[in-house]
Amino acid sequence: MGGFFVDLHDLHRAADAMQRVGGELADTPALRYPILLRSVGHPELAEALSDFGNGSRQAVSALRARIEEAANRARLALDEYHAVDTAIDDSFAGTGRTDTGPSAPNLS
């Protein structure tokens, strides 16, 4: 029989890891340590540092959003795979067959 196999535990761990990394990005130096522009002493350097800081914050925010989206998609896929496995198991219930394949793990 053709097809593929999805390890639901690995998919769950991947979603958790993405969620954790996205949260850790909030503690990046670009966000935690703002540049005190008044202490720079040179207007052009202050402007360049301000631009750099703003760009860094925007980049980190965009990266966090993409990671969050990937984590959410992984969780949606996990829910769908679990629903399909449950439906398959339910369809074989009462038929006397035991070859329903690997059952979906309890991830709650």
C-alpha positions in Angstrom: 0.0 0.0 0.0 1.4 3.4 -1.0 1.2 6.6 0.9 3.1 8.2 3.7 3.3 8.2 7.5 3.1 11.3 9.7 4.6 10.9 13.2 2.0 12.9 15.2 4.3 13.1 18.2 7.1 14.7 16.1 4.6 17.1 14.5 3.4 18.1 18.0 7.0 18.6 19.2 7.8 20.7 16.2 4.8 22.9 16.7 5.8 23.3 20.4 9.4 24.1 19.4 8.3 26.7 16.9 6.1 28.3 19.5 8.9 28.4 22.0 11.4 29.9 19.6 8.9 32.5 18.6 8.5 33.5 22.2 12.2 33.6 22.8 12.6 36.1 20.0 10.9 38.6 22.2 14.0 38.6 24.3 16.4 39.4 21.5 18.8 42.2 22.2 17.2 44.2 19.4 14.0 44.4 21.4 15.3 44.2 25.0 18.0 46.9 24.8 16.9 50.1 23.0 19.6 52.5 21.9 19.6 55.6 24.0 19.9 58.0 21.1 20.5 61.1 23.2 23.7 59.5 24.6 25.2 59.0 21.1 26.3 62.6 20.7 26.3 62.8 16.9 23.1 63.4 15.0 24.0 61.3 11.9 25.1 58.4 14.0 22.0 58.7 16.1 19.8 58.6 13.0 21.7 55.6 11.6 21.4 53.7 14.9 17.7 54.6 15.1 17.2 53.2 11.6 19.1 50.1 12.5 17.0 49.6 15.7 13.7 50.2 13.9 14.8 47.8 11.1 15.8 45.1 13.7 12.5 45.4 15.5 10.6 45.1 12.3 12.6 42.1 11.2 12.2 40.3 14.5 8.4 41.1 14.5 8.1 39.7 11.0 10.1 36.6 11.8 8.0 36.0 15.0 4.8 36.3 12.9 6.1 33.8 10.3 7.1 31.4 13.1 3.7 31.8 14.8 2.0 31.1 11.5 4.1 27.9 10.9 3.3 26.7 14.4 -0.4 27.3 13.9 -0.3 25.5 10.6 1.5 22.5 12.2 -1.2 22.4 14.9 -4.0 22.6 12.3 -2.3 19.7 10.4 -2.0 17.8 13.6 -5.7 18.2 14.3 -6.6 17.1 10.8 -4.4 14.0 10.9 -5.8 13.1 14.3 -9.4 13.6 12.9 -8.6 11.3 10.0 -7.0 8.6 12.2 -10.0 8.8 14.5 -12.4 8.5 11.6 -10.5 5.5 10.2 -10.4 3.8 13.6 -14.2 4.5 14.0 -14.9 3.1 10.5 -13.2 -0.2 11.5 -14.9 -0.4 14.9 -17.3 -3.3 14.9 -16.0 -4.9 11.8 -13.7 -7.3 13.6 -10.7 -6.0 11.8 -7.6 -5.0 13.8 -5.4 -3.8 11.0 -6.3 -0.1 11.3 -2.7 1.0 11.5 -1.1 3.1 14.1 -3.7 4.9 16.2 -3.3 8.6 16.8 -1.6 9.5 20.0 -3.4 11.2 22.8 -1.9 14.7 22.7 -4.2 16.5 25.0 
